[in-house]
């Protein structure tokens, strides 16, 4: 691994918590989190870090939050997507946004080898991450189900312990997830990977309060023998 995910989670949570303790919450946004991650990566690696890089494999103005190269014009060795999860997000669907970020990382092909590092970094207030992302239920056929394990490697019974890579099935997903994947597919030319790989790497809370800052790091990989499928219309 290029990046020590545990150190990265500590660095991000601690820096944003410092801003919180200085009563500068109003200044904390996703741009600040992204900048904090970039600074940490510059200190932890020898890579050239570039922000807001145009995605080479998705048409339109889609950008990757951060990339890292070993040489000035070399292939991408590290790609990072990040989210600042906040309660002020209104009607934002954080689960859908994290799923989209995972797909953006997975889709990287033209300028990045399959075995290079793709990281998803989620930062936010602990209670909000729990209620609006990790433990938020989605409804299907009149009942609620836990959706996040269908998006990323996650098991609430072993929080804080890194997990091995897990397969996230898209084509063979639970019926309750079909609408989410269908909506996202419209941003990817109606074609999605059959599956992708997700690994829960690190999870750090700045302190024990419900309102503390928390940072979580996942790795997203392309599946071996990767294949794609066209989203069926009846998933809408």
Buried (B, 14 or more C-beta within 10 A) or exposed (E): EBBBBBBBBBBBBBBBBEBBEEEEEEEBEBEBBBBBBBBBBEEBBEBBBEBEBEBBBBEEEBBBBBBBBBEEEEEBBBBBBBBBBBEEBEEEBBBBBBBBBBBBBBBBEEBBEEEBBBBBBBBBBBBBBBBBBBEBEBEBEEEEBBBBBBBBBBEEEEEEEBBEBBEBBBBEBBEBBBBBBBBBBEBBEEEBBBBBBBBBBBBBBBEEEEEBBBBBBBBBBBBEEBEEEEBEEEBE
